[in-house]
């Protein structure tokens, strides 16, 4: 996933600054991006499985919320 640009680095900088960082290195932004994208992929996979299990092809917000809990 590191080669795909799913989340912009500017968004990572904004998150870090909202959490109190005065400055953030490019490597820190990239590391945060990679971690968030990995977590999002895991949640997405579980959400798709929940939707399929329910007999749907559409993933709903409730699938994502439930998938994020475990």
mmCIF file as Biopython writes it, N, C-alpha, C and O atoms, coordinates in Angstrom:
data_model
#
loop_
_atom_site.group_PDB
_atom_site.id
_atom_site.type_symbol
_atom_site.label_atom_id
_atom_site.label_alt_id
_atom_site.label_comp_id
_atom_site.label_asym_id
_atom_site.label_entity_id
_atom_site.label_seq_id
_atom_site.pdbx_PDB_ins_code
_atom_site.Cartn_x
_atom_site.Cartn_y
_atom_site.Cartn_z
_atom_site.occupancy
_atom_site.B_iso_or_equiv
_atom_site.auth_seq_id
_atom_site.auth_asym_id
_atom_site.pdbx_PDB_model_num
ATOM 1   N N  . UNK A ? 1  ? 0.801   -1.206  0.000  1.0 0.0 1  A 1 
ATOM 2   C CA . UNK A ? 1  ? 0.000   0.000   0.000  1.0 0.0 1  A 1 
ATOM 3   C C  . UNK A ? 1  ? 0.844   1.271   0.000  1.0 0.0 1  A 1 
ATOM 4   O O  . UNK A ? 1  ? 0.335   2.354   -0.287 1.0 0.0 1  A 1 
ATOM 5   N N  . UNK A ? 2  ? 2.094   1.145   0.311  1.0 0.0 2  A 1 
ATOM 6   C CA . UNK A ? 2  ? 2.950   2.319   0.434  1.0 0.0 2  A 1 
ATOM 7   C C  . UNK A ? 2  ? 3.105   3.061   -0.892 1.0 0.0 2  A 1 
ATOM 8   O O  . UNK A ? 2  ? 3.389   4.259   -0.897 1.0 0.0 2  A 1 
ATOM 9   N N  . UNK A ? 3  ? 2.923   2.367   -2.012 1.0 0.0 3  A 1 
ATOM 10  C CA . UNK A ? 3  ? 3.097   3.026   -3.299 1.0 0.0 3  A 1 
ATOM 11  C C  . UNK A ? 3  ? 1.837   3.764   -3.745 1.0 0.0 3  A 1 
ATOM 12  O O  . UNK A ? 3  ? 1.916   4.686   -4.557 1.0 0.0 3  A 1 
ATOM 13  N N  . UNK A ? 4  ? 0.685   3.370   -3.227 1.0 0.0 4  A 1 
ATOM 14  C CA . UNK A ? 4  ? -0.550  4.065   -3.571 1.0 0.0 4  A 1 
ATOM 15  C C  . UNK A ? 4  ? -0.703  5.311   -2.718 1.0 0.0 4  A 1 
ATOM 16  O O  . UNK A ? 4  ? -0.367  5.314   -1.533 1.0 0.0 4  A 1 
ATOM 17  N N  . UNK A ? 5  ? -1.210  6.365   -3.330 1.0 0.0 5  A 1 
ATOM 18  C CA . UNK A ? 5  ? -1.445  7.600   -2.587 1.0 0.0 5  A 1 
ATOM 19  C C  . UNK A ? 5  ? -2.934  7.684   -2.275 1.0 0.0 5  A 1 
ATOM 20  O O  . UNK A ? 5  ? -3.715  8.261   -3.032 1.0 0.0 5  A 1 
ATOM 21  N N  . UNK A ? 6  ? -3.304  7.098   -1.147 1.0 0.0 6  A 1 
ATOM 22  C CA . UNK A ? 6  ? -4.706  7.106   -0.745 1.0 0.0 6  A 1 
ATOM 23  C C  . UNK A ? 6  ? -5.005  8.306   0.148  1.0 0.0 6  A 1 
ATOM 24  O O  . UNK A ? 6  ? -6.039  8.957   0.000  1.0 0.0 6  A 1 
ATOM 25  N N  . UNK A ? 7  ? -4.106  8.589   1.063  1.0 0.0 7  A 1 
ATOM 26  C CA . UNK A ? 7  ? -4.285  9.710   1.987  1.0 0.0 7  A 1 
ATOM 27  C C  . UNK A ? 7  ? -3.171  10.726  1.764  1.0 0.0 7  A 1 
ATOM 28  O O  . UNK A ? 7  ? -2.004  10.348  1.660  1.0 0.0 7  A 1 
ATOM 29  N N  . UNK A ? 8  ? -3.511  11.991  1.690  1.0 0.0 8  A 1 
ATOM 30  C CA . UNK A ? 8  ? -2.480  13.010  1.467  1.0 0.0 8  A 1 
ATOM 31  C C  . UNK A ? 8  ? -1.638  13.264  2.720  1.0 0.0 8  A 1 
ATOM 32  O O  . UNK A ? 8  ? -2.142  13.197  3.841  1.0 0.0 8  A 1 
ATOM 33  N N  . UNK A ? 9  ? -0.370  13.551  2.519  1.0 0.0 9  A 1 
ATOM 34  C CA . UNK A ? 9  ? 0.528   13.844  3.640  1.0 0.0 9  A 1 
ATOM 35  C C  . UNK A ? 9  ? 0.097   15.105  4.383  1.0 0.0 9  A 1 
ATOM 36  O O  . UNK A ? 9  ? 0.338   15.229  5.584  1.0 0.0 9  A 1 
ATOM 37  N N  . UNK A ? 10 ? -0.532  16.033  3.683  1.0 0.0 10 A 1 
ATOM 38  C CA . UNK A ? 10 ? -1.003  17.256  4.345  1.0 0.0 10 A 1 
ATOM 39  C C  . UNK A ? 10 ? -2.022  16.922  5.430  1.0 0.0 10 A 1 
ATOM 40  O O  . UNK A ? 10 ? -2.059  17.570  6.476  1.0 0.0 10 A 1 
ATOM 41  N N  . UNK A ? 11 ? -2.843  15.915  5.177  1.0 0.0 11 A 1 
ATOM 42  C CA . UNK A ? 11 ? -3.826  15.496  6.178  1.0 0.0 11 A 1 
ATOM 43  C C  . UNK A ? 11 ? -3.128  14.892  7.395  1.0 0.0 11 A 1 
ATOM 44  O O  . UNK A ? 11 ? -3.576  15.075  8.527  1.0 0.0 11 A 1 
ATOM 45  N N  . UNK A ? 12 ? -2.030  14.172  7.159  1.0 0.0 12 A 1 
ATOM 46  C CA . UNK A ? 12 ? -1.274  13.581  8.268  1.0 0.0 12 A 1 
ATOM 47  C C  . UNK A ? 12 ? -0.653  14.674  9.131  1.0 0.0 12 A 1 
ATOM 48  O O  . UNK A ? 12 ? -0.640  14.588  10.359 1.0 0.0 12 A 1 
ATOM 49  N N  . UNK A ? 13 ? -0.136  15.709  8.456  1.0 0.0 13 A 1 
ATOM 50  C CA . UNK A ? 13 ? 0.446   16.841  9.181  1.0 0.0 13 A 1 
ATOM 51  C C  . UNK A ? 13 ? -0.627  17.535  10.025 1.0 0.0 13 A 1 
ATOM 52  O O  . UNK A ? 13 ? -0.380  17.919  11.169 1.0 0.0 13 A 1 
ATOM 53  N N  . UNK A ? 14 ? -1.791  17.686  9.459  1.0 0.0 14 A 1 
ATOM 54  C CA . UNK A ? 14 ? -2.887  18.342  10.177 1.0 0.0 14 A 1 
ATOM 55  C C  . UNK A ? 14 ? -3.270  17.539  11.426 1.0 0.0 14 A 1 
ATOM 56  O O  . UNK A ? 14 ? -3.487  18.112  12.494 1.0 0.0 14 A 1 
ATOM 57  N N  . UNK A ? 15 ? -3.350  16.233  11.287 1.0 0.0 15 A 1 
ATOM 58  C CA . UNK A ? 15 ? -3.669  15.380  12.443 1.0 0.0 15 A 1 
ATOM 59  C C  . UNK A ? 15 ? -2.600  15.524  13.522 1.0 0.0 15 A 1 
ATOM 60  O O  . UNK A ? 15 ? -2.918  15.693  14.700 1.0 0.0 15 A 1 
ATOM 61  N N  . UNK A ? 16 ? -1.342  15.458  13.119 1.0 0.0 16 A 1 
ATOM 62  C CA . UNK A ? 16 ? -0.247  15.566  14.081 1.0 0.0 16 A 1 
ATOM 63  C C  . UNK A ? 16 ? -0.269  16.918  14.796 1.0 0.0 16 A 1 
ATOM 64  O O  . UNK A ? 16 ? -0.047  16.994  16.004 1.0 0.0 16 A 1 
ATOM 65  N N  . UNK A ? 17 ? -0.536  17.975  14.041 1.0 0.0 17 A 1 
ATOM 66  C CA . UNK A ? 17 ? -0.587  19.309  14.645 1.0 0.0 17 A 1 
ATOM 67  C C  . UNK A ? 17 ? -1.788  19.461  15.576 1.0 0.0 17 A 1 
ATOM 68  O O  . UNK A ? 17 ? -1.683  20.099  16.623 1.0 0.0 17 A 1 
ATOM 69  N N  . UNK A ? 18 ? -2.923  18.882  15.202 1.0 0.0 18 A 1 
ATOM 70  C CA . UNK A ? 18 ? -4.095  18.933  16.075 1.0 0.0 18 A 1 
ATOM 71  C C  . UNK A ? 18 ? -3.842  18.199  17.390 1.0 0.0 18 A 1 
ATOM 72  O O  . UNK A ? 18 ? -4.483  18.482  18.402 1.0 0.0 18 A 1 
ATOM 73  N N  . UNK A ? 19 ? -2.907  17.261  17.364 1.0 0.0 19 A 1 
ATOM 74  C CA . UNK A ? 19 ? -2.577  16.499  18.566 1.0 0.0 19 A 1 
ATOM 75  C C  . UNK A ? 19 ? -1.429  17.139  19.348 1.0 0.0 19 A 1 
ATOM 76  O O  . UNK A ? 19 ? -0.966  16.576  20.340 1.0 0.0 19 A 1 
ATOM 77  N N  . UNK A ? 20 ? -0.975  18.294  18.916 1.0 0.0 20 A 1 
ATOM 78  C CA . UNK A ? 20 ? 0.004   19.042  19.686 1.0 0.0 20 A 1 
ATOM 79  C C  . UNK A ? 20 ? 1.394   19.181  19.103 1.0 0.0 20 A 1 
ATOM 80  O O  . UNK A ? 20 ? 2.236   19.853  19.698 1.0 0.0 20 A 1 
ATOM 81  N N  . UNK A ? 21 ? 1.664   18.573  17.966 1.0 0.0 21 A 1 
ATOM 82  C CA . UNK A ? 21 ? 2.993   18.692  17.365 1.0 0.0 21 A 1 
ATOM 83  C C  . UNK A ? 21 ? 3.161   20.084  16.761 1.0 0.0 21 A 1 
ATOM 84  O O  . UNK A ? 21 ? 2.288   20.566  16.040 1.0 0.0 21 A 1 
ATOM 85  N N  . UNK A ? 22 ? 4.278   20.720  17.059 1.0 0.0 22 A 1 
ATOM 86  C CA . UNK A ? 22 ? 4.564   22.011  16.429 1.0 0.0 22 A 1 
ATOM 87  C C  . UNK A ? 22 ? 5.019   21.808  14.997 1.0 0.0 22 A 1 
ATOM 88  O O  . UNK A ? 22 ? 4.650   22.559  14.094 1.0 0.0 22 A 1 
ATOM 89  N N  . UNK A ? 23 ? 5.838   20.764  14.808 1.0 0.0 23 A 1 
ATOM 90  C CA . UNK A ? 23 ? 6.325   20.426  13.477 1.0 0.0 23 A 1 
ATOM 91  C C  . UNK A ? 23 ? 6.312   18.911  13.339 1.0 0.0 23 A 1 
ATOM 92  O O  . UNK A ? 23 ? 6.357   18.186  14.333 1.0 0.0 23 A 1 
ATOM 93  N N  . UNK A ? 24 ? 6.251   18.442  12.097 1.0 0.0 24 A 1 
ATOM 94  C CA . UNK A ? 24 ? 6.282   17.002  11.832 1.0 0.0 24 A 1 
ATOM 95  C C  . UNK A ? 24 ? 7.175   16.745  10.629 1.0 0.0 24 A 1 
ATOM 96  O O  . UNK A ? 24 ? 7.044   17.391  9.590  1.0 0.0 24 A 1 
ATOM 97  N N  . UNK A ? 25 ? 8.083   15.793  10.786 1.0 0.0 25 A 1 
ATOM 98  C CA . UNK A ? 25 ? 8.971   15.459  9.672  1.0 0.0 25 A 1 
ATOM 99  C C  . UNK A ? 25 ? 8.195   14.711  8.595  1.0 0.0 25 A 1 
ATOM 100 O O  . UNK A ? 25 ? 7.131   14.147  8.852  1.0 0.0 25 A 1 
ATOM 101 N N  . UNK A ? 26 ? 8.743   14.717  7.399  1.0 0.0 26 A 1 
ATOM 102 C CA . UNK A ? 26 ? 8.117   13.980  6.302  1.0 0.0 26 A 1 
ATOM 103 C C  . UNK A ? 26 ? 8.051   12.488  6.629  1.0 0.0 26 A 1 
ATOM 104 O O  . UNK A ? 26 ? 7.076   11.816  6.293  1.0 0.0 26 A 1 
ATOM 105 N N  . UNK A ? 27 ? 9.096   11.977  7.288  1.0 0.0 27 A 1 
ATOM 106 C CA . UNK A ? 27 ? 9.104   10.554  7.648  1.0 0.0 27 A 1 
ATOM 107 C C  . UNK A ? 27 ? 8.000   10.243  8.653  1.0 0.0 27 A 1 
ATOM 108 O O  . UNK A ? 27 ? 7.395   9.173   8.590  1.0 0.0 27 A 1 
ATOM 109 N N  . UNK A ? 28 ? 7.732   11.156  9.574  1.0 0.0 28 A 1 
ATOM 110 C CA . UNK A ? 28 ? 6.646   10.961  10.545 1.0 0.0 28 A 1 
ATOM 111 C C  . UNK A ? 28 ? 5.296   10.962  9.838  1.0 0.0 28 A 1 
ATOM 112 O O  . UNK A ? 28 ? 4.425   10.150  10.152 1.0 0.0 28 A 1 
ATOM 113 N N  . UNK A ? 29 ? 5.125   11.861  8.896  1.0 0.0 29 A 1 
ATOM 114 C CA . UNK A ? 29 ? 3.868   11.926  8.143  1.0 0.0 29 A 1 
ATOM 115 C C  . UNK A ? 29 ? 3.657   10.652  7.341  1.0 0.0 29 A 1 
ATOM 116 O O  . UNK A ? 29 ? 2.550   10.117  7.294  1.0 0.0 29 A 1 
ATOM 117 N N  . UNK A ? 30 ? 4.718   10.167  6.711  1.0 0.0 30 A 1 
ATOM 118 C CA . UNK A ? 30 ? 4.629   8.940   5.911  1.0 0.0 30 A 1 
ATOM 119 C C  . UNK A ? 30 ? 4.334   7.742   6.810  1.0 0.0 30 A 1 
ATOM 120 O O  . UNK A ? 30 ? 3.530   6.880   6.452  1.0 0.0 30 A 1 
ATOM 121 N N  . UNK A ? 31 ? 4.982   7.684   7.977  1.0 0.0 31 A 1 
ATOM 122 C CA . UNK A ? 31 ? 4.750   6.576   8.908  1.0 0.0 31 A 1 
ATOM 123 C C  . UNK A ? 31 ? 3.301   6.567   9.385  1.0 0.0 31 A 1 
ATOM 124 O O  . UNK A ? 31 ? 2.673   5.510   9.435  1.0 0.0 31 A 1 
ATOM 125 N N  . UNK A ? 32 ? 2.767   7.732   9.735  1.0 0.0 32 A 1 
ATOM 126 C CA . UNK A ? 32 ? 1.378   7.822   10.176 1.0 0.0 32 A 1 
ATOM 127 C C  . UNK A ? 32 ? 0.437   7.407   9.049  1.0 0.0 32 A 1 
ATOM 128 O O  . UNK A ? 32 ? -0.529  6.678   9.274  1.0 0.0 32 A 1 
ATOM 129 N N  . UNK A ? 33 ? 0.724   7.873   7.845  1.0 0.0 33 A 1 
ATOM 130 C CA . UNK A ? 33 ? -0.086  7.532   6.665  1.0 0.0 33 A 1 
ATOM 131 C C  . UNK A ? 33 ? -0.119  6.022   6.462  1.0 0.0 33 A 1 
ATOM 132 O O  . UNK A ? 33 ? -1.186  5.451   6.240  1.0 0.0 33 A 1 
ATOM 133 N N  . UNK A ? 34 ? 1.046   5.368   6.535  1.0 0.0 34 A 1 
ATOM 134 C CA . UNK A ? 34 ? 1.134   3.925   6.327  1.0 0.0 34 A 1 
ATOM 135 C C  . UNK A ? 34 ? 0.331   3.168   7.386  1.0 0.0 34 A 1 
ATOM 136 O O  . UNK A ? 34 ? -0.390  2.222   7.067  1.0 0.0 34 A 1 
ATOM 137 N N  . UNK A ? 35 ? 0.459   3.586   8.639  1.0 0.0 35 A 1 
ATOM 138 C CA . UNK A ? 35 ? -0.261  2.922   9.730  1.0 0.0 35 A 1 
ATOM 139 C C  . UNK A ? 35 ? -1.765  3.090   9.568  1.0 0.0 35 A 1 
ATOM 140 O O  . UNK A ? 35 ? -2.517  2.124   9.699  1.0 0.0 35 A 1 
ATOM 141 N N  . UNK A ? 36 ? -2.205  4.306   9.287  1.0 0.0 36 A 1 
ATOM 142 C CA . UNK A ? 36 ? -3.637  4.570   9.128  1.0 0.0 36 A 1 
ATOM 143 C C  . UNK A ? 36 ? -4.202  3.797   7.944  1.0 0.0 36 A 1 
ATOM 144 O O  . UNK A ? 36 ? -5.300  3.245   8.029  1.0 0.0 36 A 1 
ATOM 145 N N  . UNK A ? 37 ? -3.465  3.754   6.844  1.0 0.0 37 A 1 
ATOM 146 C CA . UNK A ? 37 ? -3.941  3.021   5.667  1.0 0.0 37 A 1 
ATOM 147 C C  . UNK A ? 37 ? -4.024  1.524   5.938  1.0 0.0 37 A 1 
ATOM 148 O O  . UNK A ? 37 ? -4.943  0.861   5.457  1.0 0.0 37 A 1 
ATOM 149 N N  . UNK A ? 38 ? -3.072  0.980   6.704  1.0 0.0 38 A 1 
ATOM 150 C CA . UNK A ? 38 ? -3.120  -0.443  7.055  1.0 0.0 38 A 1 
ATOM 151 C C  . UNK A ? 38 ? -4.349  -0.743  7.921  1.0 0.0 38 A 1 
ATOM 152 O O  . UNK A ? 38 ? -5.058  -1.722  7.690  1.0 0.0 38 A 1 
ATOM 153 N N  . UNK A ? 39 ? -4.586  0.102   8.908  1.0 0.0 39 A 1 
ATOM 154 C CA . UNK A ? 39 ? -5.746  -0.084  9.787  1.0 0.0 39 A 1 
ATOM 155 C C  . UNK A ? 39 ? -7.034  0.044   8.983  1.0 0.0 39 A 1 
ATOM 156 O O  . UNK A ? 39 ? -7.959  -0.750  9.157  1.0 0.0 39 A 1 
ATOM 157 N N  . UNK A ? 40 ? -7.094  1.032   8.111  1.0 0.0 40 A 1 
ATOM 158 C CA . UNK A ? 40 ? -8.289  1.236   7.285  1.0 0.0 40 A 1 
ATOM 159 C C  . UNK A ? 40 ? -8.538  0.036   6.373  1.0 0.0 40 A 1 
ATOM 160 O O  . UNK A ? 40 ? -9.687  -0.352  6.162  1.0 0.0 40 A 1 
ATOM 161 N N  . UNK A ? 41 ? -7.487  -0.544  5.840  1.0 0.0 41 A 1 
ATOM 162 C CA . UNK A ? 41 ? -7.641  -1.716  4.962  1.0 0.0 41 A 1 
ATOM 163 C C  . UNK A ? 41 ? -8.192  -2.906  5.740  1.0 0.0 41 A 1 
ATOM 164 O O  . UNK A ? 41 ? -9.052  -3.631  5.240  1.0 0.0 41 A 1 
ATOM 165 N N  . UNK A ? 42 ? -7.700  -3.109  6.959  1.0 0.0 42 A 1 
ATOM 166 C CA . UNK A ? 42 ? -8.185  -4.212  7.793  1.0 0.0 42 A 1 
ATOM 167 C C  . UNK A ? 42 ? -9.666  -4.022  8.134  1.0 0.0 42 A 1 
ATOM 168 O O  . UNK A ? 42 ? -10.457 -4.960  8.037  1.0 0.0 42 A 1 
ATOM 169 N N  . UNK A ? 43 ? -10.027 -2.818  8.529  1.0 0.0 43 A 1 
ATOM 170 C CA . UNK A ? 43 ? -11.423 -2.524  8.857  1.0 0.0 43 A 1 
ATOM 171 C C  . UNK A ? 43 ? -12.301 -2.702  7.621  1.0 0.0 43 A 1 
ATOM 172 O O  . UNK A ? 43 ? -13.395 -3.260  7.708  1.0 0.0 43 A 1 
ATOM 173 N N  . UNK A ? 44 ? -11.828 -2.234  6.484  1.0 0.0 44 A 1 
ATOM 174 C CA . UNK A ? 44 ? -12.587 -2.347  5.244  1.0 0.0 44 A 1 
ATOM 175 C C  . UNK A ? 44 ? -12.837 -3.800  4.861  1.0 0.0 44 A 1 
ATOM 176 O O  . UNK A ? 44 ? -13.941 -4.160  4.451  1.0 0.0 44 A 1 
ATOM 177 N N  . UNK A ? 45 ? -11.811 -4.630  4.997  1.0 0.0 45 A 1 
ATOM 178 C CA . UNK A ? 45 ? -11.965 -6.051  4.678  1.0 0.0 45 A 1 
ATOM 179 C C  . UNK A ? 45 ? -13.014 -6.696  5.571  1.0 0.0 45 A 1 
ATOM 180 O O  . UNK A ? 45 ? -13.852 -7.462  5.096  1.0 0.0 45 A 1 
ATOM 181 N N  . UNK A ? 46 ? -12.970 -6.385  6.878  1.0 0.0 46 A 1 
ATOM 182 C CA . UNK A ? 46 ? -13.964 -6.939  7.802  1.0 0.0 46 A 1 
ATOM 183 C C  . UNK A ? 46 ? -15.359 -6.411  7.483  1.0 0.0 46 A 1 
ATOM 184 O O  . UNK A ? 46 ? -16.337 -7.156  7.559  1.0 0.0 46 A 1 
ATOM 185 N N  . UNK A ? 47 ? -15.458 -5.133  7.127  1.0 0.0 47 A 1 
ATOM 186 C CA . UNK A ? 47 ? -16.760 -4.539  6.796  1.0 0.0 47 A 1 
ATOM 187 C C  . UNK A ? 47 ? -17.360 -5.201  5.553  1.0 0.0 47 A 1 
ATOM 188 O O  . UNK A ? 47 ? -18.566 -5.442  5.503  1.0 0.0 47 A 1 
ATOM 189 N N  . UNK A ? 48 ? -16.540 -5.492  4.565  1.0 0.0 48 A 1 
ATOM 190 C CA . UNK A ? 48 ? -17.019 -6.168  3.354  1.0 0.0 48 A 1 
ATOM 191 C C  . UNK A ? 48 ? -17.530 -7.562  3.713  1.0 0.0 48 A 1 
ATOM 192 O O  . UNK A ? 48 ? -18.578 -7.984  3.223  1.0 0.0 48 A 1 
ATOM 193 N N  . UNK A ? 49 ? -16.794 -8.277  4.565  1.0 0.0 49 A 1 
ATOM 194 C CA . UNK A ? 49 ? -17.229 -9.608  4.978  1.0 0.0 49 A 1 
ATOM 195 C C  . UNK A ? 49 ? -18.565 -9.540  5.710  1.0 0.0 49 A 1 
ATOM 196 O O  . UNK A ? 49 ? -19.421 -10.404 5.517  1.0 0.0 49 A 1 
ATOM 197 N N  . UNK A ? 50 ? -18.751 -8.531  6.540  1.0 0.0 50 A 1 
ATOM 198 C CA . UNK A ? 50 ? -20.022 -8.371  7.253  1.0 0.0 50 A 1 
ATOM 199 C C  . UNK A ? 50 ? -21.166 -8.112  6.278  1.0 0.0 50 A 1 
ATOM 200 O O  . UNK A ? 50 ? -22.252 -8.672  6.428  1.0 0.0 50 A 1 
ATOM 201 N N  . UNK A ? 51 ? -20.927 -7.273  5.291  1.0 0.0 51 A 1 
ATOM 202 C CA . UNK A ? 51 ? -21.963 -6.977  4.299  1.0 0.0 51 A 1 
ATOM 203 C C  . UNK A ? 51 ? -22.325 -8.231  3.511  1.0 0.0 51 A 1 
ATOM 204 O O  . UNK A ? 51 ? -23.503 -8.519  3.305  1.0 0.0 51 A 1 
ATOM 205 N N  . UNK A ? 52 ? -21.322 -8.969  3.075  1.0 0.0 52 A 1 
ATOM 206 C CA . UNK A ? 52 ? -21.555 -10.198 2.308  1.0 0.0 52 A 1 
ATOM 207 C C  . UNK A ? 52 ? -22.303 -11.214 3.169  1.0 0.0 52 A 1 
ATOM 208 O O  . UNK A ? 52 ? -23.229 -11.875 2.698  1.0 0.0 52 A 1 
ATOM 209 N N  . UNK A ? 53 ? -21.898 -11.334 4.429  1.0 0.0 53 A 1 
ATOM 210 C CA . UNK A ? 53 ? -22.569 -12.253 5.350  1.0 0.0 53 A 1 
ATOM 211 C C  . UNK A ? 53 ? -24.044 -11.897 5.506  1.0 0.0 53 A 1 
ATOM 212 O O  . UNK A ? 53 ? -24.886 -12.773 5.705  1.0 0.0 53 A 1 
ATOM 213 N N  . UNK A ? 54 ? -24.347 -10.610 5.416  1.0 0.0 54 A 1 
ATOM 214 C CA . UNK A ? 54 ? -25.734 -10.144 5.524  1.0 0.0 54 A 1 
ATOM 215 C C  . UNK A ? 54 ? -26.481 -10.223 4.193  1.0 0.0 54 A 1 
ATOM 216 O O  . UNK A ? 54 ? -27.646 -9.835  4.111  1.0 0.0 54 A 1 
ATOM 217 N N  . UNK A ? 55 ? -25.820 -10.721 3.159  1.0 0.0 55 A 1 
ATOM 218 C CA . UNK A ? 55 ? -26.460 -10.875 1.859  1.0 0.0 55 A 1 
ATOM 219 C C  . UNK A ? 55 ? -26.507 -9.588  1.051  1.0 0.0 55 A 1 
ATOM 220 O O  . UNK A ? 55 ? -27.346 -9.442  0.162  1.0 0.0 55 A 1 
ATOM 221 N N  . UNK A ? 56 ? -25.611 -8.654  1.353  1.0 0.0 56 A 1 
ATOM 222 C CA . UNK A ? 56 ? -25.588 -7.370  0.640  1.0 0.0 56 A 1 
ATOM 223 C C  . UNK A ? 56 ? -24.279 -7.216  -0.113 1.0 0.0 56 A 1 
ATOM 224 O O  . UNK A ? 56 ? -23.260 -7.801  0.255  1.0 0.0 56 A 1 
ATOM 225 N N  . UNK A ? 57 ? -24.323 -6.418  -1.172 1.0 0.0 57 A 1 
ATOM 226 C CA . UNK A ? 57 ? -23.092 -6.036  -1.865 1.0 0.0 57 A 1 
ATOM 227 C C  . UNK A ? 57 ? -22.678 -4.629  -1.458 1.0 0.0 57 A 1 
ATOM 228 O O  . UNK A ? 57 ? -21.554 -4.204  -1.725 1.0 0.0 57 A 1 
ATOM 229 N N  . UNK A ? 58 ? -23.583 -3.914  -0.816 1.0 0.0 58 A 1 
ATOM 230 C CA . UNK A ? 58 ? -23.299 -2.551  -0.371 1.0 0.0 58 A 1 
ATOM 231 C C  . UNK A ? 58 ? -22.803 -2.573  1.074  1.0 0.0 58 A 1 
ATOM 232 O O  . UNK A ? 58 ? -23.458 -3.127  1.957  1.0 0.0 58 A 1 
ATOM 233 N N  . UNK A ? 59 ? -21.649 -1.971  1.302  1.0 0.0 59 A 1 
ATOM 234 C CA . UNK A ? 59 ? -21.119 -1.837  2.657  1.0 0.0 59 A 1 
ATOM 235 C C  . UNK A ? 59 ? -21.770 -0.604  3.278  1.0 0.0 59 A 1 
ATOM 236 O O  . UNK A ? 59 ? -21.745 0.487   2.709  1.0 0.0 59 A 1 
ATOM 237 N N  . UNK A ? 60 ? -22.345 -0.803  4.446  1.0 0.0 60 A 1 
ATOM 238 C CA . UNK A ? 60 ? -23.017 0.296   5.138  1.0 0.0 60 A 1 
ATOM 239 C C  . UNK A ? 60 ? -22.136 0.828   6.264  1.0 0.0 60 A 1 
ATOM 240 O O  . UNK A ? 60 ? -21.170 0.188   6.681  1.0 0.0 60 A 1 
ATOM 241 N N  . UNK A ? 61 ? -22.494 2.011   6.740  1.0 0.0 61 A 1 
ATOM 242 C CA . UNK A ? 61 ? -21.753 2.616   7.851  1.0 0.0 61 A 1 
ATOM 243 C C  . UNK A ? 61 ? -21.762 1.705   9.068  1.0 0.0 61 A 1 
ATOM 244 O O  . UNK A ? 61 ? -20.774 1.629   9.797  1.0 0.0 61 A 1 
ATOM 245 N N  . UNK A ? 62 ? -22.868 1.019   9.289  1.0 0.0 62 A 1 
ATOM 246 C CA . UNK A ? 62 ? -22.951 0.096   10.431 1.0 0.0 62 A 1 
ATOM 247 C C  . UNK A ? 62 ? -21.956 -1.056  10.294 1.0 0.0 62 A 1 
ATOM 248 O O  . UNK A ? 62 ? -21.442 -1.544  11.301 1.0 0.0 62 A 1 
ATOM 249 N N  . UNK A ? 63 ? -21.677 -1.496  9.073  1.0 0.0 63 A 1 
ATOM 250 C CA . UNK A ? 63 ? -20.668 -2.540  8.842  1.0 0.0 63 A 1 
ATOM 251 C C  . UNK A ? 63 ? -19.291 -2.035  9.239  1.0 0.0 63 A 1 
ATOM 252 O O  . UNK A ? 63 ? -18.519 -2.738  9.892  1.0 0.0 63 A 1 
ATOM 253 N N  . UNK A ? 64 ? -18.999 -0.818  8.840  1.0 0.0 64 A 1 
ATOM 254 C CA . UNK A ? 64 ? -17.694 -0.235  9.142  1.0 0.0 64 A 1 
ATOM 255 C C  . UNK A ? 64 ? -17.533 -0.037  10.651 1.0 0.0 64 A 1 
ATOM 256 O O  . UNK A ? 64 ? -16.484 -0.344  11.217 1.0 0.0 64 A 1 
ATOM 257 N N  . UNK A ? 65 ? -18.575 0.475   11.289 1.0 0.0 65 A 1 
ATOM 258 C CA . UNK A ? 65 ? -18.510 0.701   12.743 1.0 0.0 65 A 1 
ATOM 259 C C  . UNK A ? 65 ? -18.353 -0.609  13.493 1.0 0.0 65 A 1 
ATOM 260 O O  . UNK A ? 65 ? -17.580 -0.686  14.448 1.0 0.0 65 A 1 
ATOM 261 N N  . UNK A ? 66 ? -19.070 -1.630  13.077 1.0 0.0 66 A 1 
ATOM 262 C CA . UNK A ? 66 ? -18.955 -2.930  13.727 1.0 0.0 66 A 1 
ATOM 263 C C  . UNK A ? 66 ? -17.576 -3.540  13.467 1.0 0.0 66 A 1 
ATOM 264 O O  . UNK A ? 66 ? -16.966 -4.107  14.374 1.0 0.0 66 A 1 
ATOM 265 N N  . UNK A ? 67 ? -17.095 -3.427  12.250 1.0 0.0 67 A 1 
ATOM 266 C CA . UNK A ? 67 ? -15.781 -3.970  11.896 1.0 0.0 67 A 1 
ATOM 267 C C  . UNK A ? 67 ? -14.667 -3.286  12.681 1.0 0.0 67 A 1 
ATOM 268 O O  . UNK A ? 67 ? -13.654 -3.914  12.987 1.0 0.0 67 A 1 
ATOM 269 N N  . UNK A ? 68 ? -14.838 -2.025  13.004 1.0 0.0 68 A 1 
ATOM 270 C CA . UNK A ? 68 ? -13.812 -1.282  13.739 1.0 0.0 68 A 1 
ATOM 271 C C  . UNK A ? 68 ? -13.757 -1.693  15.208 1.0 0.0 68 A 1 
ATOM 272 O O  . UNK A ? 68 ? -12.758 -1.440  15.881 1.0 0.0 68 A 1 
ATOM 273 N N  . UNK A ? 69 ? -14.804 -2.316  15.707 1.0 0.0 69 A 1 
ATOM 274 C CA . UNK A ? 69 ? -14.860 -2.700  17.124 1.0 0.0 69 A 1 
ATOM 275 C C  . UNK A ? 69 ? -14.001 -3.917  17.439 1.0 0.0 69 A 1 
ATOM 276 O O  . UNK A ? 69 ? -13.564 -4.081  18.578 1.0 0.0 69 A 1 
ATOM 277 N N  . UNK A ? 70 ? -13.752 -4.767  16.457 1.0 0.0 70 A 1 
ATOM 278 C CA . UNK A ? 70 ? -12.959 -5.964  16.742 1.0 0.0 70 A 1 
ATOM 279 C C  . UNK A ? 70 ? -11.751 -6.068  15.865 1.0 0.0 70 A 1 
ATOM 280 O O  . UNK A ? 70 ? -10.982 -7.022  15.984 1.0 0.0 70 A 1 
#
